[in-house]
Amino acid sequence: MAFTDEQLERYSRHIILKEVGVKGQKRIMGGKILVIGAGGLGAPAAMYLAAAGVGTIGIADADSVDLSNLQRQIIHATPDLGKPKVQSARETMNAMNPDVEVVTYHEWINSANIVDIIKDRDYDFIIDGTDNFPIKFLINDACVMAGKPFSHGGIIRFQGQLLTYIPGKGPCYRCVFRNPPPAGAVPSCREAGVLGVMGGLIGTLQATEALKYLLGMDGLLNGWLLSYNALSMEFRKVEIKADPECQVCGKNPVITSLIDYEQAVCDLRAYHNA
């Protein structure tokens, strides 16, 4: 793959990094990332991946843009109100970088379609930008079963968290948080609120993990839970271990098919005391 003059200029700040260079930028441009959720986390993640030149970016979301989204979902703008989020996201990403192929999936993720979507372009890495527990557990289980790395992120109020799963190299989400909480047990974003910039902080870190994975870098958050508290301006990094008795990635998994848990509109609590 030869760079055009425009690409050399566009990606020049990457290319001059010794850890990236021409070879690394080519890896980014050949990479395929799936972002599930075009909201508070997925919006900044998708924008930075497009800016970086990731060759193929899938984005899955069945929702449409509404006014309450614009406080934090920066990939959308006021003229996009009522538009499918995946369409709004694709337009913003391609306006920023026409090199990127944006593949849209205007559908709710469930046990019947998630594997087909992951396999559609044989994505290298998955970003969980969703806002409810049932889908987060579904994404985890699908990625474990498909042998795909992914970044989990969650935000609520002034708190956020993320971890990265690398197949065979550390714990999955279910090793740490075994099962979804009962519906209504955790307050939703609508009920508890969220500082808009929290999505930018955590979503950008998720994009960082994806880019580092494409570049083959060390230091990913597999085996670590990173949490952030905006009120105290503190990050906390806690080592987590794979659970040999994990229901999905353990030695004798008991979950061998995907489960559609009862849907509940509930943003993740930030497990900052985990």
N, C-alpha and C positions, 0 to 999 in steps of 0.2 A: 504494500500500500504506500503510494507516494503522496505526500502532502501537497496541496495547492498552496500558492502564496498566501491566500486568504486564511487558510487553516494554520499555516505557520505563524501568522500574526495573531489569529484568534487564540491559539493555545500556547503562545510564547511563554507565558508565565509558568505554565506547567513544564514546558520543555526545558527551561533553564534550571529546573530543580534536578539535582543529580539523582534523586530517588525516583524520578519520573522519566525525564528525557524523551527522546523520540520514540524509543521502544515502549515506554510506559504509556505515552499518549496513544500509540497505536492499539495497545491493549484496552484502553478506555474506549476508544472508538469502535473496537470490535466487541465490546461488552454488551450484555443484555440484562437489564434490570426490570423487575416487575414491582410496581408500587400499588399496593392494595389500599385504596382509600385516597380520595383527592381532597381531604379536609385539612385540619390544623397541622397534622404531621406530614401527610403526603404532599401538601402544596409546596412547602419549602424544599423538601427532599427532591421532588420531581424537578423543580426549577434549577437547583444546583447541579443535579445530574445532567440536565439538558445543557446548562452552561459549560459543564466540564467536557461535553462532547460524547457522552455515552451513546453508542451507535443505535441501540434499540431500547426504548423505554416503554413498557406496558403500563397502563394505568386503568385500574378497575374501580368503578363506583356507579351505583344506579341512581344516585341522588341528583337533584337539581340545585342550582345556586339560589340561596335566599339571603335576605338582608342581614340576618344575624351571623352568617358565615364570614362576612367581610371584615370583622374585627380581628380575625386571625388567619384566615385562609387566603394568603396573599397571591395565589395564582389566579384568583378571580377578581373581577372589578364590577363596579355598579352597572355598567352596560350589559353584564353577563347574567343579571337577575333572571331567573326562570330557565336558563339554559342548562342542559345536562353538564354536570361538573367535568366529565371526561372530555367533552367538546371544548369547554372553556379552557381546561388545562392544556389540551393539545394546541389550541390557538396561541396561548401565551408562550408555551415552550417552543413552538416553531417560529414564532415572531422573534424570540431570543436567539434561536439557533436552528436554521433550516437544515443543517446537516443531520439532525436527529430524526430517526423514524419513531413516531409516537403511535403505539398500537392501543386502541381504546376498547374497553370491555364495559359496555353500559348495562350492567346487570349486577344483582346482589350476589355476593359470593356465598356458596353453600356447598354441601358435601357432594352434590351432583356435578358441579362445574369446576371446582377449584383445581383439581388435578389436570383437567383438560386445558385450563388457562395457563397453569404453570408449564405444561408441556408444549403449548401452542408455539412458542418461539424458543423452547428449551432454555428458559431464563437461567442466568448464572447465579443470581442472587435475588432474594425477595425482601421487600421492605413492608413491614406491617404498620400501616398508617391508619388503622381502624380505631374505633372508639367504643367497642363493646366486648365484653368477655367471651361470649359464645364464638364470635368470629376469630378472636385471638387464639383461643384453644384450637379451633379448626385449622387456622393457618399453621400453627405449630405442628399439629399432628400430620397435616398434609406434607409439610416440608420434611419432617422426620421420615415419613414413609417413602417420599420421593427422593430422599438423599440430597435435599437442597438447603444451602445456608440461607439464613434470614436474620434480619434485625427486628427485634421487638421494641416498640416505644409506647409510652403512655404518659398522659398529662392530665392534671386536674388542679384547680385553684392555682397555687403558686409552686406546684411540685411536678417533677417529671422523672422518668426513669427509662433506661434502655439496657438491653443485653443482646448479644449476638450468639446465634447457634451455628456451629460448624459441624457437619456430620462426622461422627466418630471422634471428635476432639473436645468434647465438653458437654455440659448439661443443656438440656432443652428447656423451654419455658415451663413445661409440666413438671420437670424435676424440682423447680422452685415453688411454683404455684400449682398444686396438684389438680384441682378441679375448679370450675367456675363457681363463684359464690351464688347463693340463691338470688333469684330476680328480686330487685328492690333492696337488697342488703347493702349495696354501695350507692351513695348519691350520684346522680347523673351530673354531667356538665351543666345541663339546664338548671338543675337544682343547686349545685354547689358553685358554679361559675368557673372560669378559667382566665388567667391573665393571657391576653392575646399572644404575647411574645413567647410564651412557653412552647407553642408549636414550632416556632422558628428555631428555638434553642435545641430541642430534642430532635426535630425532623432533620435539621442540618447535621447533627451528630450521626443520625442514621445514614444520611447520604455519605458522610465521611467514612463510615464503616464499609459501605458498598464500594466506594472508590478504592479504599485500601485493599479490599478483597480482590478486586479486579487487578490491582497492581502487584498482588502477591506479597503484601507487606505483613510484618509481624505486628503485634500489639493490638489485635482485635479484641473485642469485649467478650470473646468466648471464655466462659469460666468466671465472668465478672458481671455484677450488677452495678451499674452506674446510676446514681440518683442525684437530683439537683433540687435545692430549695432556694427559690428566688428571694424569699424574705430575709434569710440569713446570708445569701450569696455564697452558699457552700455546696461543693460537689462532694459526694461520698462514693467510694468505690469498694465494694464488698466482694470478696472471693466466694464463689458458689461452686458446689461440686455436683458432678453427675450422680444421680440416684440409681444405684444398681437395681432397685425395685420399681423404677419409673414405669408407669403403665404403658408408655408408648416407646421409649427408647432404652428401657432396661433390658436385663438379660433374658427375661421371660415376659415380653409385653402381653398385656391382656387386651389392649385396644389395638385391634388389627384392621379395623375399618373406620371410616370417618363418621363423626357424630355431629348432627345438627342439634345443638343445645337450644333450649328455649331462648328466643331472642329477648333481649332487654336493652333498652336505651340507657347505657351506663358507661361513662368514661372510666378509664382505669384509675383507681386510687394509686398514688405513687408510694410504693412499698419502701419508704425511706427508713423504716425501722427494721427492714429485713436483715 
